[in-house]
Amino acid sequence: MATIHPSALVDPTAVLGQDVFIGPFAIVEPGAVLGDGTRLSASAWIGGCCEIGPGCRIDVGAVIGGMPQMK
């Protein structure tokens, strides 16, 4: 079962593994996959094109699956 902070936004089509933790103000877009034991810290953002493996930690304010800041 996943633990999701009340202020986090998690799309119902996102796939969450066992023992996933999603912190305050984190965003998980439609179609994203988070593996077992993954931890999203506050304000992390996971795009719908992402498949995060098991046991990963995404730290505060990280953006995964978005447009690059520099080209």
PyMOL Python script that loads the backbone (N, CA, C, O; Angstrom):
from pymol import cmd

cmd.read_pdbstr("""\
ATOM      1  N   MET A   1       0.834  -1.179   0.000  1.00  0.00           N
ATOM      2  CA  MET A   1       0.000   0.000   0.000  1.00  0.00           C
ATOM      3  C   MET A   1       0.884   1.250   0.000  1.00  0.00           C
ATOM      4  O   MET A   1       1.909   1.290   0.679  1.00  0.00           O
ATOM      5  N   ALA A   2       0.486   2.250  -0.752  1.00  0.00           N
ATOM      6  CA  ALA A   2       1.238   3.498  -0.833  1.00  0.00           C
ATOM      7  C   ALA A   2       0.783   4.468   0.255  1.00  0.00           C
ATOM      8  O   ALA A   2      -0.380   4.478   0.659  1.00  0.00           O
ATOM      9  N   THR A   3       1.737   5.284   0.719  1.00  0.00           N
ATOM     10  CA  THR A   3       1.429   6.373   1.645  1.00  0.00           C
ATOM     11  C   THR A   3       1.528   7.670   0.854  1.00  0.00           C
ATOM     12  O   THR A   3       2.593   8.015   0.343  1.00  0.00           O
ATOM     13  N   ILE A   4       0.402   8.390   0.756  1.00  0.00           N
ATOM     14  CA  ILE A   4       0.351   9.610  -0.047  1.00  0.00           C
ATOM     15  C   ILE A   4      -0.054  10.776   0.853  1.00  0.00           C
ATOM     16  O   ILE A   4      -1.106  10.743   1.492  1.00  0.00           O
ATOM     17  N   HIS A   5       0.794  11.809   0.896  1.00  0.00           N
ATOM     18  CA  HIS A   5       0.494  12.993   1.694  1.00  0.00           C
ATOM     19  C   HIS A   5      -0.779  13.649   1.142  1.00  0.00           C
ATOM     20  O   HIS A   5      -0.979  13.665  -0.072  1.00  0.00           O
ATOM     21  N   PRO A   6      -1.636  14.187   2.005  1.00  0.00           N
ATOM     22  CA  PRO A   6      -2.896  14.795   1.548  1.00  0.00           C
ATOM     23  C   PRO A   6      -2.728  15.937   0.545  1.00  0.00           C
ATOM     24  O   PRO A   6      -3.638  16.190  -0.245  1.00  0.00           O
ATOM     25  N   SER A   7      -1.595  16.630   0.555  1.00  0.00           N
ATOM     26  CA  SER A   7      -1.400  17.745  -0.379  1.00  0.00           C
ATOM     27  C   SER A   7      -0.792  17.306  -1.708  1.00  0.00           C
ATOM     28  O   SER A   7      -0.676  18.120  -2.624  1.00  0.00           O
ATOM     29  N   ALA A   8      -0.399  16.029  -1.834  1.00  0.00           N
ATOM     30  CA  ALA A   8       0.178  15.528  -3.083  1.00  0.00           C
ATOM     31  C   ALA A   8      -0.919  15.340  -4.126  1.00  0.00           C
ATOM     32  O   ALA A   8      -2.074  15.084  -3.787  1.00  0.00           O
ATOM     33  N   LEU A   9      -0.545  15.469  -5.396  1.00  0.00           N
ATOM     34  CA  LEU A   9      -1.469  15.240  -6.510  1.00  0.00           C
ATOM     35  C   LEU A   9      -0.999  14.005  -7.273  1.00  0.00           C
ATOM     36  O   LEU A   9       0.033  14.031  -7.944  1.00  0.00           O
ATOM     37  N   VAL A  10      -1.767  12.929  -7.160  1.00  0.00           N
ATOM     38  CA  VAL A  10      -1.410  11.670  -7.814  1.00  0.00           C
ATOM     39  C   VAL A  10      -2.573  11.266  -8.719  1.00  0.00           C
ATOM     40  O   VAL A  10      -3.689  11.038  -8.251  1.00  0.00           O
ATOM     41  N   ASP A  11      -2.297  11.182 -10.010  1.00  0.00           N
ATOM     42  CA  ASP A  11      -3.343  10.785 -10.944  1.00  0.00           C
ATOM     43  C   ASP A  11      -3.755   9.338 -10.664  1.00  0.00           C
ATOM     44  O   ASP A  11      -2.906   8.494 -10.381  1.00  0.00           O
ATOM     45  N   PRO A  12      -5.061   9.053 -10.745  1.00  0.00           N
ATOM     46  CA  PRO A  12      -5.516   7.692 -10.466  1.00  0.00           C
ATOM     47  C   PRO A  12      -5.003   6.639 -11.444  1.00  0.00           C
ATOM     48  O   PRO A  12      -5.046   5.448 -11.134  1.00  0.00           O
ATOM     49  N   THR A  13      -4.517   7.052 -12.626  1.00  0.00           N
ATOM     50  CA  THR A  13      -3.976   6.067 -13.573  1.00  0.00           C
ATOM     51  C   THR A  13      -2.498   5.772 -13.342  1.00  0.00           C
ATOM     52  O   THR A  13      -1.939   4.891 -13.995  1.00  0.00           O
ATOM     53  N   ALA A  14      -1.857   6.492 -12.426  1.00  0.00           N
ATOM     54  CA  ALA A  14      -0.462   6.196 -12.092  1.00  0.00           C
ATOM     55  C   ALA A  14      -0.399   4.831 -11.404  1.00  0.00           C
ATOM     56  O   ALA A  14      -1.302   4.463 -10.653  1.00  0.00           O
ATOM     57  N   VAL A  15       0.667   4.092 -11.666  1.00  0.00           N
ATOM     58  CA  VAL A  15       0.847   2.766 -11.080  1.00  0.00           C
ATOM     59  C   VAL A  15       1.837   2.889  -9.930  1.00  0.00           C
ATOM     60  O   VAL A  15       2.992   3.262 -10.133  1.00  0.00           O
ATOM     61  N   LEU A  16       1.377   2.574  -8.723  1.00  0.00           N
ATOM     62  CA  LEU A  16       2.215   2.694  -7.533  1.00  0.00           C
ATOM     63  C   LEU A  16       2.508   1.312  -6.970  1.00  0.00           C
ATOM     64  O   LEU A  16       1.595   0.528  -6.712  1.00  0.00           O
ATOM     65  N   GLY A  17       3.800   1.021  -6.781  1.00  0.00           N
ATOM     66  CA  GLY A  17       4.198  -0.259  -6.206  1.00  0.00           C
ATOM     67  C   GLY A  17       3.925  -0.313  -4.708  1.00  0.00           C
ATOM     68  O   GLY A  17       3.358   0.614  -4.129  1.00  0.00           O
ATOM     69  N   GLN A  18       4.337  -1.409  -4.102  1.00  0.00           N
ATOM     70  CA  GLN A  18       4.192  -1.591  -2.665  1.00  0.00           C
ATOM     71  C   GLN A  18       5.129  -0.660  -1.907  1.00  0.00           C
ATOM     72  O   GLN A  18       6.242  -0.392  -2.360  1.00  0.00           O
ATOM     73  N   ASP A  19       4.685  -0.168  -0.760  1.00  0.00           N
ATOM     74  CA  ASP A  19       5.506   0.631   0.149  1.00  0.00           C
ATOM     75  C   ASP A  19       6.059   1.906  -0.494  1.00  0.00           C
ATOM     76  O   ASP A  19       7.168   2.331  -0.172  1.00  0.00           O
ATOM     77  N   VAL A  20       5.292   2.514  -1.400  1.00  0.00           N
ATOM     78  CA  VAL A  20       5.674   3.788  -2.011  1.00  0.00           C
ATOM     79  C   VAL A  20       5.270   4.912  -1.068  1.00  0.00           C
ATOM     80  O   VAL A  20       4.194   4.865  -0.471  1.00  0.00           O
ATOM     81  N   PHE A  21       6.130   5.930  -0.928  1.00  0.00           N
ATOM     82  CA  PHE A  21       5.828   7.108  -0.123  1.00  0.00           C
ATOM     83  C   PHE A  21       5.854   8.324  -1.035  1.00  0.00           C
ATOM     84  O   PHE A  21       6.819   8.529  -1.771  1.00  0.00           O
ATOM     85  N   ILE A  22       4.793   9.136  -0.991  1.00  0.00           N
ATOM     86  CA  ILE A  22       4.715  10.356  -1.795  1.00  0.00           C
ATOM     87  C   ILE A  22       4.515  11.526  -0.840  1.00  0.00           C
ATOM     88  O   ILE A  22       3.507  11.611  -0.138  1.00  0.00           O
ATOM     89  N   GLY A  23       5.499  12.427  -0.829  1.00  0.00           N
ATOM     90  CA  GLY A  23       5.532  13.525   0.124  1.00  0.00           C
ATOM     91  C   GLY A  23       4.643  14.707  -0.244  1.00  0.00           C
ATOM     92  O   GLY A  23       3.961  14.692  -1.270  1.00  0.00           O
ATOM     93  N   PRO A  24       4.660  15.733   0.611  1.00  0.00           N
ATOM     94  CA  PRO A  24       3.800  16.899   0.416  1.00  0.00           C
ATOM     95  C   PRO A  24       4.089  17.638  -0.894  1.00  0.00           C
ATOM     96  O   PRO A  24       5.241  17.837  -1.280  1.00  0.00           O
ATOM     97  N   PHE A  25       3.020  18.030  -1.553  1.00  0.00           N
ATOM     98  CA  PHE A  25       3.057  18.828  -2.781  1.00  0.00           C
ATOM     99  C   PHE A  25       3.743  18.129  -3.950  1.00  0.00           C
ATOM    100  O   PHE A  25       4.049  18.770  -4.955  1.00  0.00           O
ATOM    101  N   ALA A  26       3.989  16.828  -3.834  1.00  0.00           N
ATOM    102  CA  ALA A  26       4.540  16.065  -4.964  1.00  0.00           C
ATOM    103  C   ALA A  26       3.446  15.877  -6.008  1.00  0.00           C
ATOM    104  O   ALA A  26       2.258  15.884  -5.686  1.00  0.00           O
ATOM    105  N   ILE A  27       3.862  15.708  -7.270  1.00  0.00           N
ATOM    106  CA  ILE A  27       2.925  15.511  -8.377  1.00  0.00           C
ATOM    107  C   ILE A  27       3.346  14.272  -9.154  1.00  0.00           C
ATOM    108  O   ILE A  27       4.511  14.120  -9.523  1.00  0.00           O
ATOM    109  N   VAL A  28       2.378  13.387  -9.399  1.00  0.00           N
ATOM    110  CA  VAL A  28       2.606  12.197 -10.217  1.00  0.00           C
ATOM    111  C   VAL A  28       1.574  12.232 -11.332  1.00  0.00           C
ATOM    112  O   VAL A  28       0.371  12.158 -11.079  1.00  0.00           O
ATOM    113  N   GLU A  29       2.054  12.346 -12.578  1.00  0.00           N
ATOM    114  CA  GLU A  29       1.171  12.503 -13.729  1.00  0.00           C
ATOM    115  C   GLU A  29       0.564  11.176 -14.192  1.00  0.00           C
ATOM    116  O   GLU A  29       1.012  10.104 -13.785  1.00  0.00           O
ATOM    117  N   PRO A  30      -0.470  11.262 -15.057  1.00  0.00           N
ATOM    118  CA  PRO A  30      -1.109  10.051 -15.591  1.00  0.00           C
ATOM    119  C   PRO A  30      -0.113   9.136 -16.292  1.00  0.00           C
ATOM    120  O   PRO A  30       0.713   9.596 -17.080  1.00  0.00           O
ATOM    121  N   GLY A  31      -0.193   7.849 -16.007  1.00  0.00           N
ATOM    122  CA  GLY A  31       0.648   6.867 -16.674  1.00  0.00           C
ATOM    123  C   GLY A  31       2.009   6.632 -16.050  1.00  0.00           C
ATOM    124  O   GLY A  31       2.709   5.706 -16.458  1.00  0.00           O
ATOM    125  N   ALA A  32       2.408   7.434 -15.080  1.00  0.00           N
ATOM    126  CA  ALA A  32       3.702   7.225 -14.427  1.00  0.00           C
ATOM    127  C   ALA A  32       3.676   5.911 -13.644  1.00  0.00           C
ATOM    128  O   ALA A  32       2.630   5.484 -13.155  1.00  0.00           O
ATOM    129  N   VAL A  33       4.848   5.278 -13.536  1.00  0.00           N
ATOM    130  CA  VAL A  33       4.986   4.024 -12.796  1.00  0.00           C
ATOM    131  C   VAL A  33       6.060   4.221 -11.737  1.00  0.00           C
ATOM    132  O   VAL A  33       7.183   4.617 -12.051  1.00  0.00           O
ATOM    133  N   LEU A  34       5.712   3.943 -10.474  1.00  0.00           N
ATOM    134  CA  LEU A  34       6.673   4.032  -9.370  1.00  0.00           C
ATOM    135  C   LEU A  34       6.862   2.646  -8.781  1.00  0.00           C
ATOM    136  O   LEU A  34       5.908   2.020  -8.320  1.00  0.00           O
ATOM    137  N   GLY A  35       8.103   2.171  -8.799  1.00  0.00           N
ATOM    138  CA  GLY A  35       8.410   0.834  -8.305  1.00  0.00           C
ATOM    139  C   GLY A  35       8.304   0.718  -6.795  1.00  0.00           C
ATOM    140  O   GLY A  35       8.227   1.719  -6.082  1.00  0.00           O
ATOM    141  N   ASP A  36       8.302  -0.517  -6.321  1.00  0.00           N
ATOM    142  CA  ASP A  36       8.211  -0.814  -4.891  1.00  0.00           C
ATOM    143  C   ASP A  36       9.258  -0.048  -4.092  1.00  0.00           C
ATOM    144  O   ASP A  36      10.424   0.022  -4.481  1.00  0.00           O
ATOM    145  N   GLY A  37       8.829   0.524  -2.972  1.00  0.00           N
ATOM    146  CA  GLY A  37       9.748   1.185  -2.057  1.00  0.00           C
ATOM    147  C   GLY A  37      10.252   2.540  -2.512  1.00  0.00           C
ATOM    148  O   GLY A  37      11.138   3.108  -1.873  1.00  0.00           O
ATOM    149  N   THR A  38       9.717   3.072  -3.592  1.00  0.00           N
ATOM    150  CA  THR A  38      10.150   4.395  -4.079  1.00  0.00           C
ATOM    151  C   THR A  38       9.681   5.485  -3.126  1.00  0.00           C
ATOM    152  O   THR A  38       8.582   5.402  -2.578  1.00  0.00           O
ATOM    153  N   ARG A  39      10.515   6.512  -2.927  1.00  0.00           N
ATOM    154  CA  ARG A  39      10.205   7.645  -2.056  1.00  0.00           C
ATOM    155  C   ARG A  39      10.293   8.931  -2.858  1.00  0.00           C
ATOM    156  O   ARG A  39      11.329   9.241  -3.446  1.00  0.00           O
ATOM    157  N   LEU A  40       9.179   9.688  -2.877  1.00  0.00           N
ATOM    158  CA  LEU A  40       9.173  11.013  -3.485  1.00  0.00           C
ATOM    159  C   LEU A  40       9.153  12.034  -2.362  1.00  0.00           C
ATOM    160  O   LEU A  40       8.245  12.029  -1.531  1.00  0.00           O
ATOM    161  N   SER A  41      10.145  12.906  -2.332  1.00  0.00           N
ATOM    162  CA  SER A  41      10.193  13.952  -1.310  1.00  0.00           C
ATOM    163  C   SER A  41       9.275  15.105  -1.706  1.00  0.00           C
ATOM    164  O   SER A  41       8.640  15.077  -2.760  1.00  0.00           O
ATOM    165  N   ALA A  42       9.218  16.111  -0.851  1.00  0.00           N
ATOM    166  CA  ALA A  42       8.331  17.261  -1.063  1.00  0.00           C
ATOM    167  C   ALA A  42       8.584  17.919  -2.412  1.00  0.00           C
ATOM    168  O   ALA A  42       9.729  18.115  -2.822  1.00  0.00           O
ATOM    169  N   SER A  43       7.508  18.251  -3.084  1.00  0.00           N
ATOM    170  CA  SER A  43       7.514  19.008  -4.341  1.00  0.00           C
ATOM    171  C   SER A  43       8.190  18.295  -5.505  1.00  0.00           C
ATOM    172  O   SER A  43       8.510  18.940  -6.504  1.00  0.00           O
ATOM    173  N   ALA A  44       8.417  16.995  -5.414  1.00  0.00           N
ATOM    174  CA  ALA A  44       8.959  16.250  -6.553  1.00  0.00           C
ATOM    175  C   ALA A  44       7.867  16.130  -7.615  1.00  0.00           C
ATOM    176  O   ALA A  44       6.682  16.081  -7.288  1.00  0.00           O
ATOM    177  N   TRP A  45       8.268  16.082  -8.886  1.00  0.00           N
ATOM    178  CA  TRP A  45       7.326  16.016 -10.000  1.00  0.00           C
ATOM    179  C   TRP A  45       7.750  14.891 -10.923  1.00  0.00           C
ATOM    180  O   TRP A  45       8.881  14.875 -11.411  1.00  0.00           O
ATOM    181  N   ILE A  46       6.836  13.937 -11.168  1.00  0.00           N
ATOM    182  CA  ILE A  46       7.129  12.797 -12.030  1.00  0.00           C
ATOM    183  C   ILE A  46       6.193  12.847 -13.229  1.00  0.00           C
ATOM    184  O   ILE A  46       4.972  12.795 -13.080  1.00  0.00           O
ATOM    185  N   GLY A  47       6.780  12.948 -14.425  1.00  0.00           N
ATOM    186  CA  GLY A  47       6.000  13.003 -15.656  1.00  0.00           C
ATOM    187  C   GLY A  47       5.405  11.648 -16.014  1.00  0.00           C
ATOM    188  O   GLY A  47       5.884  10.608 -15.562  1.00  0.00           O
ATOM    189  N   GLY A  48       4.363  11.673 -16.825  1.00  0.00           N
ATOM    190  CA  GLY A  48       3.655  10.459 -17.196  1.00  0.00           C
ATOM    191  C   GLY A  48       4.450   9.491 -18.046  1.00  0.00           C
ATOM    192  O   GLY A  48       4.074   8.325 -18.165  1.00  0.00           O
ATOM    193  N   CYS A  49       5.536   9.946 -18.639  1.00  0.00           N
ATOM    194  CA  CYS A  49       6.350   9.079 -19.489  1.00  0.00           C
ATOM    195  C   CYS A  49       7.369   8.274 -18.686  1.00  0.00           C
ATOM    196  O   CYS A  49       8.160   7.531 -19.267  1.00  0.00           O
ATOM    197  N   CYS A  50       7.361   8.409 -17.362  1.00  0.00           N
ATOM    198  CA  CYS A  50       8.421   7.840 -16.529  1.00  0.00           C
ATOM    199  C   CYS A  50       8.048   6.500 -15.910  1.00  0.00           C
ATOM    200  O   CYS A  50       6.910   6.274 -15.500  1.00  0.00           O
ATOM    201  N   GLU A  51       9.038   5.625 -15.856  1.00  0.00           N
ATOM    202  CA  GLU A  51       8.926   4.376 -15.113  1.00  0.00           C
ATOM    203  C   GLU A  51      10.106   4.336 -14.144  1.00  0.00           C
ATOM    204  O   GLU A  51      11.246   4.111 -14.550  1.00  0.00           O
ATOM    205  N   ILE A  52       9.824   4.554 -12.876  1.00  0.00           N
ATOM    206  CA  ILE A  52      10.846   4.606 -11.834  1.00  0.00           C
ATOM    207  C   ILE A  52      10.971   3.214 -11.225  1.00  0.00           C
ATOM    208  O   ILE A  52       9.972   2.620 -10.817  1.00  0.00           O
ATOM    209  N   GLY A  53      12.185   2.697 -11.164  1.00  0.00           N
ATOM    210  CA  GLY A  53      12.418   1.357 -10.636  1.00  0.00           C
ATOM    211  C   GLY A  53      12.238   1.276  -9.131  1.00  0.00           C
ATOM    212  O   GLY A  53      11.965   2.284  -8.479  1.00  0.00           O
ATOM    213  N   PRO A  54      12.391   0.076  -8.574  1.00  0.00           N
ATOM    214  CA  PRO A  54      12.197  -0.122  -7.137  1.00  0.00           C
ATOM    215  C   PRO A  54      13.327   0.495  -6.316  1.00  0.00           C
ATOM    216  O   PRO A  54      14.480   0.550  -6.744  1.00  0.00           O
ATOM    217  N   GLY A  55      12.955   0.956  -5.121  1.00  0.00           N
ATOM    218  CA  GLY A  55      13.946   1.439  -4.157  1.00  0.00           C
ATOM    219  C   GLY A  55      14.578   2.774  -4.484  1.00  0.00           C
ATOM    220  O   GLY A  55      15.629   3.097  -3.930  1.00  0.00           O
ATOM    221  N   CYS A  56      13.979   3.565  -5.363  1.00  0.00           N
ATOM    222  CA  CYS A  56      14.554   4.861  -5.731  1.00  0.00           C
ATOM    223  C   CYS A  56      14.099   5.951  -4.767  1.00  0.00           C
ATOM    224  O   CYS A  56      13.024   5.870  -4.172  1.00  0.00           O
ATOM    225  N   ARG A  57      14.940   6.971  -4.626  1.00  0.00           N
ATOM    226  CA  ARG A  57      14.577   8.148  -3.848  1.00  0.00           C
ATOM    227  C   ARG A  57      14.701   9.366  -4.758  1.00  0.00           C
ATOM    228  O   ARG A  57      15.766   9.643  -5.310  1.00  0.00           O
ATOM    229  N   ILE A  58      13.592  10.086  -4.903  1.00  0.00           N
ATOM    230  CA  ILE A  58      13.563  11.311  -5.692  1.00  0.00           C
ATOM    231  C   ILE A  58      13.496  12.447  -4.677  1.00  0.00           C
ATOM    232  O   ILE A  58      12.523  12.553  -3.931  1.00  0.00           O
ATOM    233  N   ASP A  59      14.521  13.295  -4.642  1.00  0.00           N
ATOM    234  CA  ASP A  59      14.653  14.282  -3.576  1.00  0.00           C
ATOM    235  C   ASP A  59      13.824  15.548  -3.835  1.00  0.00           C
ATOM    236  O   ASP A  59      13.158  15.677  -4.862  1.00  0.00           O
ATOM    237  N   VAL A  60      13.883  16.455  -2.892  1.00  0.00           N
ATOM    238  CA  VAL A  60      13.060  17.667  -2.850  1.00  0.00           C
ATOM    239  C   VAL A  60      13.176  18.475  -4.147  1.00  0.00           C
ATOM    240  O   VAL A  60      14.274  18.814  -4.588  1.00  0.00           O
ATOM    241  N   GLY A  61      12.024  18.773  -4.742  1.00  0.00           N
ATOM    242  CA  GLY A  61      11.967  19.656  -5.900  1.00  0.00           C
ATOM    243  C   GLY A  61      12.441  19.055  -7.212  1.00  0.00           C
ATOM    244  O   GLY A  61      12.516  19.770  -8.211  1.00  0.00           O
ATOM    245  N   ALA A  62      12.764  17.775  -7.247  1.00  0.00           N
ATOM    246  CA  ALA A  62      13.253  17.156  -8.487  1.00  0.00           C
ATOM    247  C   ALA A  62      12.143  17.088  -9.524  1.00  0.00           C
ATOM    248  O   ALA A  62      10.974  16.900  -9.189  1.00  0.00           O
ATOM    249  N   VAL A  63      12.524  17.245 -10.789  1.00  0.00           N
ATOM    250  CA  VAL A  63      11.588  17.122 -11.901  1.00  0.00           C
ATOM    251  C   VAL A  63      12.126  16.017 -12.804  1.00  0.00           C
ATOM    252  O   VAL A  63      13.218  16.131 -13.361  1.00  0.00           O
ATOM    253  N   ILE A  64      11.343  14.942 -12.941  1.00  0.00           N
ATOM    254  CA  ILE A  64      11.735  13.806 -13.750  1.00  0.00           C
ATOM    255  C   ILE A  64      10.726  13.667 -14.888  1.00  0.00           C
ATOM    256  O   ILE A  64       9.522  13.573 -14.648  1.00  0.00           O
ATOM    257  N   GLY A  65      11.215  13.655 -16.115  1.00  0.00           N
ATOM    258  CA  GLY A  65      10.323  13.475 -17.255  1.00  0.00           C
ATOM    259  C   GLY A  65       9.817  14.773 -17.858  1.00  0.00           C
ATOM    260  O   GLY A  65       8.906  14.751 -18.686  1.00  0.00           O
ATOM    261  N   GLY A  66      10.385  15.901 -17.463  1.00  0.00           N
ATOM    262  CA  GLY A  66       9.989  17.184 -18.031  1.00  0.00           C
ATOM    263  C   GLY A  66      10.964  17.610 -19.121  1.00  0.00           C
ATOM    264  O   GLY A  66      11.942  16.917 -19.404  1.00  0.00           O
ATOM    265  N   MET A  67      10.689  18.733 -19.715  1.00  0.00           N
ATOM    266  CA  MET A  67      11.588  19.288 -20.729  1.00  0.00           C
ATOM    267  C   MET A  67      12.905  19.700 -20.073  1.00  0.00           C
ATOM    268  O   MET A  67      12.903  20.161 -18.932  1.00  0.00           O
ATOM    269  N   PRO A  68      14.024  19.542 -20.773  1.00  0.00           N
ATOM    270  CA  PRO A  68      15.304  19.956 -20.188  1.00  0.00           C
ATOM    271  C   PRO A  68      15.357  21.473 -20.008  1.00  0.00           C
ATOM    272  O   PRO A  68      14.752  22.221 -20.776  1.00  0.00           O
ATOM    273  N   GLN A  69      16.085  21.913 -18.989  1.00  0.00           N
ATOM    274  CA  GLN A  69      16.217  23.338 -18.746  1.00  0.00           C
ATOM    275  C   GLN A  69      17.194  23.984 -19.710  1.00  0.00           C
ATOM    276  O   GLN A  69      17.104  25.182 -19.982  1.00  0.00           O
ATOM    277  N   MET A  70      18.128  23.194 -20.230  1.00  0.00           N
ATOM    278  CA  MET A  70      19.100  23.708 -21.189  1.00  0.00           C
ATOM    279  C   MET A  70      19.128  22.774 -22.388  1.00  0.00           C
ATOM    280  O   MET A  70      19.060  21.554 -22.237  1.00  0.00           O
ATOM    281  N   LYS A  71      19.228  23.343 -23.561  1.00  0.00           N
ATOM    282  CA  LYS A  71      19.307  22.527 -24.769  1.00  0.00           C
ATOM    283  C   LYS A  71      20.650  22.683 -25.415  1.00  0.00           C
ATOM    284  O   LYS A  71      20.911  22.072 -26.451  1.00  0.00           O
TER     285      LYS A  71
END
""", "prot")
cmd.dss("prot")
cmd.show_as("cartoon", "prot")
cmd.util.cbc("prot")
cmd.orient("prot")
